[in-house]
Amino acid sequence: IAFGAVKSASLAWTMGDIGVGMMAWLNIIAILILSNTVMKCFNDYERQLKAGVPTTEITFDPVSLGIKGATFWEERAKENKKA
């Protein structure tokens, strides 16, 4: 706020534009890194829909999809298998 009070508005807008641009690039990189995992999940969802599983009963099991590090979902999948 103090910096913006003593500098011109165009400089503040330029700095804001640079910040938003940097965030956009980081998001694009993250999307590219995660695209393979997202497609695995989407294909599994589509497979379950085609198999006739009601949408309220579709489950996500990261172990069967080969997704590592999803500990919350791994535990939840174990609970669903027990039930």
Secondary structure, 3 states (H helix, E strand, C coil): CHHHHHCCHHHHHHHHHHHHHHHHHHHHHHHHHHHHHHHHHHHHHHHHHHCCCCHHHCCCCHHHHCCCCCHHHHHHHHHHHHC
